[in-house]
Amino acid sequence: MVQDNGRPRSRRLPRAVRERQILDAAVQVFAAHGFHAASMDEISEVAGISKPMLYAYLGAKDELFVACIRREAVRLIEAIGTAVEAGLSPAEQLWRGLRVFFEYVQENQAGWTVLHRQANAQGEPFSSELTEWRDRATDLIAELLARATEGSAQPMQAEQTEPFATALVGAGEALVEWWFEHPEHAADGMAMRLMNMVWMGFSDLVEGRSWTPKS
């Protein structure tokens, strides 16, 4: 590596590789310190590039933080979407989606911290990025739940599946926060808990059975 005034000069890499390198470092630093306490100096050091290059690639700290949120949201949604294969039974599709969700969080705790905890805590404009992720996750789950009722006596429409999907996304987020306080549990076990809570009730709805109060 060429030396410049006693310091190593960064190797020339393709832009996509360099941006991934920066985002990886930024997610690590933001997750550890939070948005306000994180410094661009530390991010550039962890990424192994100069601070001017950091600004040139992904802009100021707020722009970099937004890029981190969006990257983590896309990776999580794509991971879930890839796991849910159309040819599987509705129960198996939901199970695979939940399992991948918890496995992803387990393997990318810094990414989840930035996507959920940090984005939510900092307010606008960052919280709107989290809202967009929730909307995309809700749409994905609503589509899955709609598939589950296609062959039933009472197929569900969007106005019926969307509230269930919203509740499931919220339950998943809440359960992850509990999991962070109880890390001795495995990802599969967490997915199984949520699957049992949701599917044992939703499977009755698929069959046209629902609960109503007696009075």
MIDOSE-1310 file (N, C-alpha, C; in nm, 2 decimals, decimal comma, always signed):
residues 215
mvqd	+0,08/-0,12/+0,00/+0,00/+0,00/+0,00/+0,09/+0,13/+0,00; +0,06/+0,22/-0,08/+0,14/+0,34/-0,09/+0,13/+0,43/+0,03; +0,24/+0,48/+0,08/+0,24/+0,56/+0,19/+0,23/+0,71/+0,15; +0,16/+0,79/+0,23/+0,14/+0,93/+0,21/+0,17/+1,01/+0,34
ngrp	+0,28/+1,07/+0,35/+0,32/+1,14/+0,47/+0,31/+1,05/+0,59; +0,36/+0,93/+0,57/+0,37/+0,84/+0,69/+0,24/+0,76/+0,72; +0,13/+0,80/+0,64/+0,00/+0,73/+0,67/-0,03/+0,64/+0,55; -0,10/+0,53/+0,57/-0,13/+0,44/+0,46/-0,25/+0,51/+0,38
rsrr	-0,23/+0,50/+0,25/-0,34/+0,56/+0,16/-0,44/+0,45/+0,12; -0,56/+0,48/+0,13/-0,67/+0,38/+0,10/-0,66/+0,33/-0,05; -0,67/+0,20/-0,06/-0,67/+0,14/-0,19/-0,79/+0,19/-0,27; -0,78/+0,20/-0,41/-0,89/+0,23/-0,49/-0,98/+0,11/-0,51
lpra	-1,10/+0,13/-0,46/-1,20/+0,02/-0,47/-1,32/+0,07/-0,55; -1,40/-0,03/-0,60/-1,53/+0,01/-0,67/-1,62/+0,08/-0,57; -1,70/+0,18/-0,63/-1,78/+0,26/-0,54/-1,87/+0,18/-0,45; -1,93/+0,08/-0,51/-2,03/+0,00/-0,43/-1,96/-0,07/-0,31
vrer	-1,84/-0,12/-0,33/-1,76/-0,18/-0,23/-1,72/-0,08/-0,12; -1,68/+0,04/-0,16/-1,64/+0,14/-0,07/-1,76/+0,19/+0,02; -1,88/+0,20/-0,05/-2,00/+0,25/+0,02/-2,04/+0,14/+0,12; -2,03/+0,01/+0,09/-2,06/-0,09/+0,18/-1,97/-0,09/+0,30
qild	-1,84/-0,07/+0,27/-1,74/-0,06/+0,38/-1,78/+0,06/+0,47; -1,81/+0,17/+0,42/-1,85/+0,29/+0,50/-1,98/+0,26/+0,58; -2,08/+0,20/+0,52/-2,20/+0,17/+0,59/-2,18/+0,07/+0,70; -2,10/-0,03/+0,68/-2,07/-0,13/+0,78/-2,01/-0,06/+0,90
aavq	-1,92/+0,03/+0,88/-1,85/+0,10/+0,99/-1,95/+0,19/+1,06; -2,03/+0,26/+0,98/-2,12/+0,36/+1,04/-2,23/+0,29/+1,12; -2,28/+0,18/+1,08/-2,38/+0,10/+1,16/-2,32/+0,06/+1,29; -2,19/+0,02/+1,29/-2,12/-0,03/+1,41/-2,11/+0,09/+1,51
vfaa	-2,07/+0,20/+1,46/-2,04/+0,32/+1,54/-2,18/+0,38/+1,59; -2,27/+0,40/+1,50/-2,40/+0,45/+1,55/-2,47/+0,36/+1,65; -2,46/+0,23/+1,63/-2,52/+0,13/+1,72/-2,46/+0,14/+1,86; -2,33/+0,16/+1,86/-2,25/+0,17/+1,99/-2,27/+0,30/+2,07
hgfh	-2,29/+0,41/+1,99/-2,29/+0,54/+2,06/-2,41/+0,62/+2,04; -2,50/+0,59/+1,95/-2,61/+0,67/+1,92/-2,58/+0,78/+1,82; -2,68/+0,84/+1,76/-2,65/+0,93/+1,65/-2,57/+1,05/+1,69; -2,61/+1,12/+1,80/-2,55/+1,24/+1,84/-2,40/+1,22/+1,89
aasm	-2,38/+1,11/+1,97/-2,25/+1,09/+2,02/-2,15/+1,03/+1,92; -2,20/+0,97/+1,82/-2,11/+0,91/+1,71/-2,04/+1,02/+1,64; -1,91/+1,00/+1,61/-1,84/+1,10/+1,54/-1,80/+1,05/+1,40; -1,79/+1,14/+1,31/-1,74/+1,11/+1,17/-1,60/+1,07/+1,18
deis	-1,52/+1,12/+1,27/-1,38/+1,08/+1,29/-1,37/+0,93/+1,32; -1,45/+0,88/+1,41/-1,45/+0,74/+1,44/-1,50/+0,65/+1,33; -1,60/+0,70/+1,26/-1,65/+0,62/+1,15/-1,55/+0,61/+1,04; -1,48/+0,72/+1,01/-1,38/+0,71/+0,91/-1,26/+0,62/+0,95
evag	-1,23/+0,62/+1,08/-1,12/+0,54/+1,13/-1,16/+0,39/+1,12; -1,28/+0,36/+1,16/-1,33/+0,22/+1,15/-1,34/+0,17/+1,01; -1,38/+0,26/+0,92/-1,39/+0,23/+0,78/-1,26/+0,22/+0,71; -1,16/+0,28/+0,77/-1,02/+0,28/+0,71/-1,01/+0,38/+0,59
iskp	-1,08/+0,49/+0,60/-1,07/+0,59/+0,49/-1,06/+0,73/+0,56; -1,03/+0,83/+0,48/-1,02/+0,96/+0,53/-1,16/+1,02/+0,55; -1,17/+1,12/+0,64/-1,29/+1,19/+0,66/-1,34/+1,26/+0,54; -1,26/+1,33/+0,46/-1,31/+1,39/+0,34/-1,37/+1,29/+0,24
mlya	-1,31/+1,17/+0,23/-1,36/+1,07/+0,14/-1,50/+1,02/+0,20; -1,51/+1,01/+0,33/-1,64/+0,97/+0,39/-1,75/+1,07/+0,35; -1,72/+1,20/+0,36/-1,82/+1,30/+0,32/-1,85/+1,29/+0,17; -1,74/+1,27/+0,09/-1,76/+1,27/-0,06/-1,85/+1,15/-0,10
ylga	-1,84/+1,04/-0,03/-1,92/+0,92/-0,07/-2,07/+0,93/-0,02; -2,09/+0,96/+0,11/-2,22/+0,95/+0,16/-2,27/+1,08/+0,24; -2,20/+1,19/+0,22/-2,25/+1,31/+0,28/-2,23/+1,33/+0,42; -2,30/+1,43/+0,48/-2,29/+1,46/+0,62/-2,34/+1,35/+0,71
kdel	-2,33/+1,37/+0,84/-2,36/+1,26/+0,94/-2,51/+1,22/+0,93; -2,60/+1,32/+0,92/-2,74/+1,29/+0,91/-2,78/+1,21/+0,78; -2,71/+1,25/+0,67/-2,73/+1,17/+0,54/-2,68/+1,03/+0,55; -2,56/+1,02/+0,62/-2,51/+0,88/+0,64/-2,60/+0,80/+0,73
fvac	-2,65/+0,86/+0,83/-2,74/+0,79/+0,92/-2,87/+0,74/+0,85; -2,92/+0,82/+0,76/-3,04/+0,78/+0,68/-3,00/+0,67/+0,59; -2,88/+0,68/+0,53/-2,84/+0,57/+0,44/-2,82/+0,44/+0,52; -2,78/+0,44/+0,64/-2,77/+0,32/+0,72/-2,91/+0,26/+0,75
irre	-3,00/+0,35/+0,79/-3,14/+0,30/+0,81/-3,20/+0,23/+0,69; -3,18/+0,30/+0,58/-3,24/+0,24/+0,45/-3,17/+0,11/+0,42; -3,04/+0,10/+0,43/-2,97/-0,02/+0,40/-3,01/-0,14/+0,48; -3,03/-0,11/+0,61/-3,07/-0,22/+0,70/-3,21/-0,26/+0,68
avrl	-3,30/-0,17/+0,65/-3,44/-0,20/+0,62/-3,45/-0,28/+0,49; -3,38/-0,25/+0,39/-3,38/-0,32/+0,26/-3,33/-0,46/+0,28; -3,22/-0,48/+0,36/-3,16/-0,61/+0,38/-3,25/-0,70/+0,46; -3,32/-0,64/+0,55/-3,42/-0,72/+0,63/-3,54/-0,77/+0,55
ieai	-3,60/-0,67/+0,48/-3,72/-0,70/+0,40/-3,68/-0,81/+0,29; -3,56/-0,79/+0,23/-3,52/-0,88/+0,12/-3,50/-1,02/+0,18; -3,44/-1,03/+0,30/-3,42/-1,16/+0,37/-3,55/-1,23/+0,39; -3,65/-1,16/+0,44/-3,78/-1,22/+0,47/-3,85/-1,26/+0,34
gtav	-3,84/-1,17/+0,24/-3,91/-1,20/+0,12/-3,85/-1,32/+0,05; -3,72/-1,34/+0,06/-3,65/-1,45/-0,01/-3,69/-1,58/+0,06; -3,71/-1,58/+0,19/-3,75/-1,70/+0,26/-3,89/-1,75/+0,24; -3,98/-1,66/+0,21/-4,12/-1,69/+0,19/-4,15/-1,73/+0,05
eagl	-4,15/-1,86/+0,02/-4,17/-1,92/-0,11/-4,32/-1,94/-0,14; -4,37/-1,90/-0,25/-4,51/-1,90/-0,28/-4,57/-2,05/-0,28; -4,49/-2,15/-0,31/-4,54/-2,28/-0,32/-4,56/-2,35/-0,19; -4,52/-2,29/-0,08/-4,53/-2,35/+0,05/-4,67/-2,33/+0,11
spae	-4,71/-2,41/+0,21/-4,83/-2,38/+0,28/-4,83/-2,25/+0,35; -4,95/-2,19/+0,38/-4,95/-2,06/+0,45/-4,87/-2,06/+0,58; -4,90/-2,17/+0,66/-4,83/-2,18/+0,79/-4,68/-2,19/+0,77; -4,63/-2,26/+0,67/-4,48/-2,28/+0,65/-4,43/-2,14/+0,60
qlwr	-4,50/-2,07/+0,52/-4,45/-1,94/+0,47/-4,44/-1,84/+0,59; -4,54/-1,84/+0,68/-4,53/-1,75/+0,79/-4,42/-1,79/+0,89; -4,40/-1,92/+0,91/-4,30/-1,97/+1,00/-4,16/-1,93/+0,94; -4,14/-1,95/+0,81/-4,01/-1,92/+0,76/-3,98/-1,77/+0,76
glrv	-4,08/-1,69/+0,74/-4,06/-1,55/+0,75/-4,03/-1,50/+0,89; -4,09/-1,56/+0,99/-4,06/-1,52/+1,13/-3,93/-1,57/+1,17; -3,89/-1,69/+1,13/-3,76/-1,75/+1,16/-3,65/-1,67/+1,10; -3,66/-1,63/+0,98/-3,56/-1,55/+0,91/-3,55/-1,41/+0,98
ffey	-3,66/-1,35/+1,02/-3,66/-1,23/+1,09/-3,58/-1,23/+1,22; -3,60/-1,33/+1,30/-3,53/-1,34/+1,43/-3,38/-1,38/+1,40; -3,36/-1,47/+1,30/-3,22/-1,50/+1,27/-3,14/-1,38/+1,22; -3,21/-1,30/+1,14/-3,14/-1,18/+1,09/-3,11/-1,08/+1,20
vqen	-3,20/-1,06/+1,30/-3,18/-0,97/+1,41/-3,06/-1,03/+1,49; -3,06/-1,16/+1,52/-2,95/-1,22/+1,60/-2,82/-1,20/+1,53; -2,81/-1,21/+1,40/-2,68/-1,19/+1,33/-2,65/-1,05/+1,30; -2,74/-0,96/+1,31/-2,72/-0,82/+1,28/-2,78/-0,73/+1,39
qagw	-2,73/-0,75/+1,51/-2,79/-0,67/+1,62/-2,76/-0,52/+1,61; -2,64/-0,49/+1,56/-2,61/-0,34/+1,54/-2,70/-0,28/+1,43; -2,73/-0,36/+1,32/-2,82/-0,31/+1,22/-2,96/-0,29/+1,28; -3,01/-0,38/+1,36/-3,14/-0,36/+1,42/-3,14/-0,25/+1,51
tvlh	-3,04/-0,23/+1,59/-3,03/-0,12/+1,68/-3,04/+0,02/+1,61; -2,97/+0,03/+1,50/-2,98/+0,15/+1,42/-3,12/+0,17/+1,35; -3,17/+0,06/+1,29/-3,30/+0,06/+1,22/-3,42/+0,09/+1,32; -3,42/+0,03/+1,43/-3,53/+0,04/+1,52/-3,51/+0,13/+1,64
rqan	-3,41/+0,10/+1,72/-3,39/+0,18/+1,84/-3,35/+0,33/+1,81; -3,24/+0,34/+1,73/-3,18/+0,47/+1,71/-3,28/+0,56/+1,62; -3,33/+0,50/+1,51/-3,42/+0,58/+1,42/-3,54/+0,63/+1,50; -3,59/+0,54/+1,59/-3,71/+0,58/+1,66/-3,69/+0,68/+1,76
aqge	-3,57/+0,68/+1,82/-3,53/+0,77/+1,93/-3,50/+0,91/+1,88; -3,45/+0,92/+1,76/-3,40/+1,05/+1,71/-3,51/+1,14/+1,65; -3,63/+1,09/+1,63/-3,74/+1,17/+1,57/-3,72/+1,20/+1,43; -3,79/+1,30/+1,37/-3,78/+1,33/+1,23/-3,64/+1,39/+1,20
pfss	-3,59/+1,36/+1,07/-3,66/+1,29/+0,97/-3,63/+1,14/+0,98; -3,56/+1,09/+1,08/-3,52/+0,95/+1,09/-3,64/+0,86/+1,12; -3,73/+0,90/+1,20/-3,84/+0,82/+1,24/-3,93/+0,79/+1,12; -3,94/+0,88/+1,02/-4,02/+0,85/+0,91/-3,96/+0,74/+0,82
elte	-3,83/+0,72/+0,83/-3,76/+0,61/+0,76/-3,80/+0,48/+0,83; -3,81/+0,48/+0,96/-3,86/+0,36/+1,03/-4,01/+0,33/+1,00; -4,09/+0,44/+0,99/-4,23/+0,42/+0,95/-4,24/+0,35/+0,81; -4,15/+0,40/+0,72/-4,15/+0,34/+0,58/-4,12/+0,19/+0,59
wrdr	-4,02/+0,15/+0,68/-3,99/+0,01/+0,69/-4,10/-0,07/+0,74; -4,17/-0,01/+0,85/-4,29/-0,08/+0,90/-4,40/-0,10/+0,80; -4,42/+0,00/+0,71/-4,52/-0,01/+0,61/-4,48/-0,12/+0,51; -4,36/-0,13/+0,47/-4,32/-0,23/+0,38/-4,33/-0,37/+0,44
atdl	-4,29/-0,38/+0,57/-4,31/-0,51/+0,64/-4,45/-0,55/+0,65; -4,54/-0,45/+0,68/-4,68/-0,48/+0,70/-4,74/-0,52/+0,57; -4,70/-0,46/+0,46/-4,75/-0,50/+0,33/-4,71/-0,64/+0,29; -4,59/-0,68/+0,33/-4,54/-0,82/+0,30/-4,62/-0,92/+0,38
iael	-4,64/-0,89/+0,51/-4,72/-0,98/+0,60/-4,86/-0,99/+0,56; -4,92/-0,87/+0,52/-5,06/-0,87/+0,48/-5,08/-0,96/+0,35; -4,99/-0,95/+0,26/-5,00/-1,03/+0,14/-4,99/-1,18/+0,18; -4,90/-1,21/+0,27/-4,89/-1,35/+0,31/-5,02/-1,40/+0,38
lara	-5,08/-1,32/+0,47/-5,20/-1,36/+0,53/-5,32/-1,37/+0,43; -5,32/-1,28/+0,33/-5,42/-1,29/+0,23/-5,41/-1,43/+0,16; -5,29/-1,47/+0,13/-5,27/-1,60/+0,06/-5,32/-1,71/+0,14; -5,31/-1,70/+0,27/-5,35/-1,81/+0,36/-5,50/-1,83/+0,36
tegs	-5,58/-1,73/+0,32/-5,72/-1,75/+0,32/-5,78/-1,76/+0,18; -5,70/-1,77/+0,08/-5,75/-1,78/-0,06/-5,84/-1,89/-0,08; -5,81/-2,01/-0,02/-5,90/-2,13/-0,05/-6,00/-2,15/+0,06; -6,02/-2,05/+0,15/-6,11/-2,07/+0,26/-6,25/-2,03/+0,23
aqpm	-6,35/-2,06/+0,31/-6,49/-2,02/+0,29/-6,50/-1,87/+0,29; -6,42/-1,80/+0,37/-6,43/-1,65/+0,38/-6,29/-1,59/+0,35; -6,25/-1,58/+0,22/-6,12/-1,51/+0,19/-6,12/-1,37/+0,25; -6,01/-1,33/+0,30/-5,99/-1,20/+0,36/-5,95/-1,10/+0,26
qaeq	-6,00/-0,98/+0,28/-5,96/-0,87/+0,19/-5,86/-0,78/+0,27; -5,80/-0,68/+0,19/-5,70/-0,60/+0,25/-5,73/-0,53/+0,38; -5,86/-0,49/+0,39/-5,90/-0,42/+0,51/-5,91/-0,51/+0,63; -5,91/-0,64/+0,60/-5,90/-0,74/+0,71/-5,76/-0,78/+0,75
tepf	-5,68/-0,80/+0,65/-5,55/-0,85/+0,67/-5,45/-0,75/+0,72; -5,47/-0,62/+0,68/-5,38/-0,52/+0,72/-5,37/-0,50/+0,87; -5,48/-0,49/+0,94/-5,47/-0,48/+1,09/-5,40/-0,60/+1,15; -5,42/-0,72/+1,11/-5,35/-0,83/+1,16/-5,20/-0,82/+1,13
atal	-5,17/-0,78/+1,01/-5,02/-0,76/+0,97/-4,96/-0,66/+1,06; -5,03/-0,55/+1,08/-4,97/-0,44/+1,17/-4,95/-0,49/+1,31; -5,04/-0,57/+1,36/-5,02/-0,62/+1,49/-4,91/-0,72/+1,50; -4,89/-0,80/+1,39/-4,78/-0,89/+1,39/-4,64/-0,82/+1,38
vgag	-4,63/-0,72/+1,30/-4,51/-0,64/+1,30/-4,48/-0,58/+1,43; -4,58/-0,52/+1,49/-4,56/-0,46/+1,63/-4,52/-0,57/+1,73; -4,58/-0,68/+1,72/-4,54/-0,79/+1,82/-4,40/-0,84/+1,80; -4,36/-0,85/+1,67/-4,22/-0,89/+1,64/-4,12/-0,79/+1,70
ealv	-4,15/-0,66/+1,68/-4,06/-0,56/+1,73/-4,05/-0,56/+1,88; -4,17/-0,58/+1,95/-4,17/-0,58/+2,09/-4,10/-0,70/+2,15; -4,11/-0,82/+2,08/-4,05/-0,94/+2,12/-3,90/-0,93/+2,11; -3,85/-0,86/+2,00/-3,71/-0,85/+1,98/-3,65/-0,76/+2,10
ewwf	-3,72/-0,66/+2,14/-3,67/-0,58/+2,25/-3,67/-0,66/+2,38; -3,76/-0,75/+2,40/-3,76/-0,84/+2,52/-3,64/-0,94/+2,50; -3,62/-0,98/+2,38/-3,51/-1,08/+2,36/-3,37/-1,02/+2,39; -3,36/-0,89/+2,36/-3,23/-0,82/+2,39/-3,20/-0,83/+2,54
ehpe	-3,30/-0,83/+2,62/-3,29/-0,83/+2,76/-3,27/-0,98/+2,81; -3,30/-1,07/+2,73/-3,30/-1,22/+2,76/-3,23/-1,29/+2,65; -3,10/-1,26/+2,63/-3,03/-1,32/+2,51/-3,00/-1,47/+2,51; -3,03/-1,53/+2,62/-3,01/-1,67/+2,63/-3,10/-1,76/+2,54
haad	-3,21/-1,69/+2,49/-3,30/-1,76/+2,40/-3,25/-1,76/+2,26; -3,28/-1,87/+2,19/-3,24/-1,89/+2,05/-3,34/-1,82/+1,95; -3,29/-1,79/+1,83/-3,38/-1,73/+1,73/-3,49/-1,82/+1,70; -3,47/-1,95/+1,68/-3,58/-2,04/+1,65/-3,69/-2,04/+1,76
gmam	-3,64/-2,04/+1,89/-3,73/-2,03/+2,00/-3,82/-1,91/+2,00; -3,76/-1,79/+1,97/-3,84/-1,67/+1,96/-3,94/-1,67/+1,85; -3,90/-1,72/+1,73/-3,99/-1,74/+1,62/-4,10/-1,83/+1,65; -4,07/-1,94/+1,72/-4,18/-2,04/+1,76/-4,28/-1,97/+1,86
rlmn	-4,23/-1,89/+1,95/-4,33/-1,82/+2,04/-4,42/-1,74/+1,96; -4,37/-1,65/+1,87/-4,46/-1,56/+1,80/-4,55/-1,64/+1,70; -4,49/-1,75/+1,64/-4,57/-1,83/+1,55/-4,69/-1,89/+1,62; -4,67/-1,95/+1,74/-4,78/-2,01/+1,82/-4,88/-1,91/+1,86
mvwm	-4,84/-1,79/+1,90/-4,93/-1,69/+1,94/-5,02/-1,64/+1,83; -4,96/-1,63/+1,71/-5,03/-1,57/+1,59/-5,11/-1,68/+1,52; -5,04/-1,79/+1,48/-5,10/-1,89/+1,39/-5,21/-1,97/+1,46; -5,20/-2,00/+1,59/-5,30/-2,08/+1,65/-5,44/-2,00/+1,65
gfsd	-5,43/-1,87/+1,65/-5,56/-1,79/+1,63/-5,59/-1,77/+1,49; -5,49/-1,74/+1,41/-5,52/-1,70/+1,27/-5,57/-1,82/+1,19; -5,52/-1,94/+1,22/-5,57/-2,06/+1,15/-5,72/-2,09/+1,17; -5,77/-2,05/+1,28/-5,92/-2,06/+1,29/-5,99/-1,96/+1,20
lveg	-5,93/-1,84/+1,18/-5,99/-1,74/+1,09/-5,99/-1,79/+0,95; -5,88/-1,86/+0,91/-5,86/-1,92/+0,78/-5,98/-2,02/+0,76; -6,02/-2,09/+0,86/-6,13/-2,19/+0,85/-6,26/-2,13/+0,87; -6,27/-2,00/+0,88/-6,40/-1,93/+0,90/-6,45/-1,92/+1,04
rswt	-6,37/-1,96/+1,14/-6,41/-1,95/+1,28/-6,35/-1,83/+1,34; -6,44/-1,76/+1,42/-6,39/-1,64/+1,49/-6,46/-1,63/+1,62; -6,40/-1,56/+1,71/-6,45/-1,54/+1,85/-6,54/-1,41/+1,85; -6,65/-1,42/+1,92/-6,73/-1,31/+1,95/-6,78/-1,31/+2,09
pks	-6,80/-1,20/+2,16/-6,84/-1,19/+2,30/-6,99/-1,25/+2,31; -7,02/-1,31/+2,42/-7,15/-1,37/+2,44/-7,25/-1,27/+2,47; -7,21/-1,16/+2,53/-7,31/-1,05/+2,56/-7,30/-0,93/+2,46
